[in-house]
Amino acid sequence: MGVVGLGGVGLPLAAAYVDAGFRVVGLDRDAQRVRELAAGRDVLRHQALAAGLLESGRFLATTDPERLSHCAAAFVCVPTPLAASGLLDEGPLSTAVAALAGVLPRGALVVIESTLPPGGTRTLVAGALAAQGRADLLVAHSPEREDPGAGRSLRAVPKLVAGRDERSLRAARSLHECVFDSVVPTESLEVAEAAKLYENAYRSVNIALANEFAAACAALGLDARAVLDAAATKPFGFQRFDPGPGMGGHCIPKDARLLANAARAAGASPELLELAARIHERRPLLVVEECAAKLGRPLAGARVLLLGVAYKRDVDVTTHAPALVVARELARAGAEVGWHDPLLSADRVVADHAGRALPRFERLEAEALSRADLVVVLTDHRCIDWDLVRTSARAVLDTRGVLRQGG
Ligand SMILES: NC(=O)c1ccc[n+]([C@@H]2O[C@H](COP(=O)([O-])OP(=O)(O)OC[C@H]3O[C@@H](n4cnc5c(N)ncnc54)[C@H](O)[C@@H]3O)[C@@H](O)[C@H]2O)c1
């Protein structure tokens, strides 16, 4: 079988199929990534997969679509980002679909694992294949539900699957049943697509609510987390979302936006989704105001040390990370900003408002903590020595509540 796009979604999927005994051809347009994988070197920071793939003898990484010409099925795991217009950038998906149209054998199955707005698989994949003379190919959609950094097993998360027709559904379902503990068919491609977007929109709205609620609690003189602790004792009808410095990452902001755009285009008014997006945009700017309030003096000249830059705990991803905005705006206000994030690679830069690299603290030491006028906790990585922060920092703005929880 083939996997197109060997990133955060495609590579673990390829590894799961190799583990299940399949031969997998992995196609990626990034030649460097393919070389690394072919040499058994990891390309995903949090998952050591490459050596196992190489040792299995059942995995081939390639940039050449022709190598998929014997594959009876191909999973498409390419990015589906937003274009500058705010609409879906169809480029990577269209390129992948065209490549498959050119090489897959008659009657093969194409499963889209990438996230798409409702109607995407039908028009951009099934329609495009038909227009390229490949109406013989079966088409299914099975949205990925990875939870980066959480250490959750891929196979344990129920897998939605939908087909353009019964044959496509049957084929995709029986393949995924070789790998996933639970495969859940949906009644149409669009239901599966919309379910994925709704799951992430749900998180977006609830994170916005948690942050708005925390601001209300602060105004009311209440500890928001104490209220959440109390509310979370309710055994039904409540799922806890904690406040933080803002929402980031690659998927949730994008998927909420894709859903809002699709709804608007269809004549609906997704006001809650759009309001949540505005709350997310404002949140890091409020953190900067909270820094000034905590300092009790102007930001200009204050030494501020940021702890954690990744968008969430235990990942090394900084896409749309609120910390990047906090760092930039603190620097713009004249603060001397430094940062520490043990998970980010040595070449990672956090920039000020003029694009200049801000100083990085490779190691977290008591001296740096005590020298800072303010330490701002932005990401609660488990590997940070929170006891050291507790005992050494003179003033802390803890946007994650990690010091309260005992680290
Ligand atoms: N990473 C996640 O946590 C996650 C979770 C659920 C859903 N998704 C969705 O899955 C899809 C893939 O996301 P990802 O995080 O794996 O992306 P990624 O950027 O980590 O990896 C994508 C890979 O595809 C390759 N690629 C791009 N265009 C290609 C093409 N035309 N042909 C061959 N290779 C190509 C890139 O070089 C890259 O290696 C997106 O739609 C995303 O929204 C991601």
The ligand as an ORCA input file, in Angstrom:
! r2SCAN-3c Opt
* xyz 0 1
  N      -0.448     16.514     12.781
  C      -1.621     16.410     13.405
  O      -1.687     16.411     14.626
  C      -2.895     16.221     12.619
  C      -3.990     15.663     13.290
  C      -5.158     15.432     12.597
  C      -5.242     15.810     11.257
  N      -4.182     16.377     10.623
  C      -4.341     16.700      9.204
  O      -3.574     15.757      8.448
  C      -3.028     16.366      7.271
  C      -1.521     16.207      7.265
  O      -1.003     16.874      8.391
  P       0.470     16.590      8.947
  O       0.504     17.195     10.306
  O       0.849     15.176      8.782
  O       1.341     17.477      7.942
  P       2.933     17.529      7.895
  O       3.262     18.881      7.400
  O       3.524     17.025      9.169
  O       3.315     16.444      6.777
  C       2.876     16.527      5.477
  C       3.887     15.831      4.586
  O       3.340     15.812      3.267
  C       4.368     16.110      2.346
  N       3.708     16.584      1.129
  C       3.087     17.759      0.907
  N       2.525     17.773     -0.313
  C       2.810     16.588     -0.889
  C       2.506     15.995     -2.133
  N       1.757     16.631     -3.031
  N       2.973     14.760     -2.385
  C       3.731     14.099     -1.466
  N       4.024     14.591     -0.270
  C       3.587     15.818      0.023
  C       5.229     17.113      3.063
  O       6.537     17.177      2.514
  C       5.223     16.568      4.502
  O       6.267     15.650      4.718
  C      -3.547     17.797      7.301
  O      -4.753     17.855      6.604
  C      -3.793     18.051      8.783
  O      -4.743     19.079      8.984
  C      -3.003     16.569     11.276
*
